[in-house]
């Protein structure tokens, strides 16, 4: 009888402790928690780069959100729902979307995409906007033409940008509800990483396909550079995306970037309450 009483007491204790586990809450991250010390592809949104990107995004999408991450990601994009170590900015876990679970959990994510294709002037260098230093060579045997091209880009008196389609991805509160009740071993592992005080989760992300820059020079393009640009669209290989150059007229040319570019995002931290 005594053993039965002890067993019931332990059972009640476990149940009471279980009721105190609380529910997951997503909490905004203060600016002093976002230093991004180890990854230069991230920045806190206090810069002309952020202002330009956000202005274009808000205009195209017709709305805004509390962006706290500015980055340039191409092939190595950070998927929505990824858990990141705030000290190193490295992904430590990702939401397990694979196989049959991709359809099972699709309701936890929302997507919105809109085409833009509207030219807008920008007031910062292309290198800054893309967080990537461009050194373009259109003729491997002619340094003079290559130097003329870079001079025309850097000394453009009027530069415009045109983006393709923007895509916003967002987690909804269904994720917290799922993790509050799950018994799935893989989801419990994800939940543990989510609740680590050193980590944060990407809850919103904005990406764009295709970015075009239009350069307008004060003087006529040098004859040999103009001739090279007029020959045909010129492909220029870069490490993360492909480029093409197009001649427009004797004082203008276009730089087209093809790819998928992750540019803005919002991280939050989580805790049980």
BELCORFEN-V349704 format. One line per field, one symbol per residue. psi: psi as a letter, one per 30 degrees, with the letter a starting at -180 (. if undefined). burial: # if it has 24 or more other C-alpha atoms within 12 Angstrom, else .. Layout:
psi = ???
burial = ???
This chain:
psi = eeeeeeeeeeeeeeeeeefgfalkkkkkkleffifhffjfflkkiileeeeeeeeeeeeefglllikgkkljkcfhljkkfkkkjfefgkkfllkijlbffeeegfffkkkkkkldhkkkklglleeeefhkjkjkjfjfgjfeeeeeeeeeefgkfjklkklbkkkkkkklffeeeefffkgkeeeeeeeeeefkffllkjfkkklkkkkkkkkklelkkkeeeeeeefelkjkjkleflklkkkkeafgklkjkjkajjkellkkllklk.
burial = ......................####..#....#.#....#####...######.###.##...##########..##########..########.........#.##....####..###.###.####..#.###......##.#######.#.##############...##..##......#..######..####################...##..##.##....#.#....#######..######################..
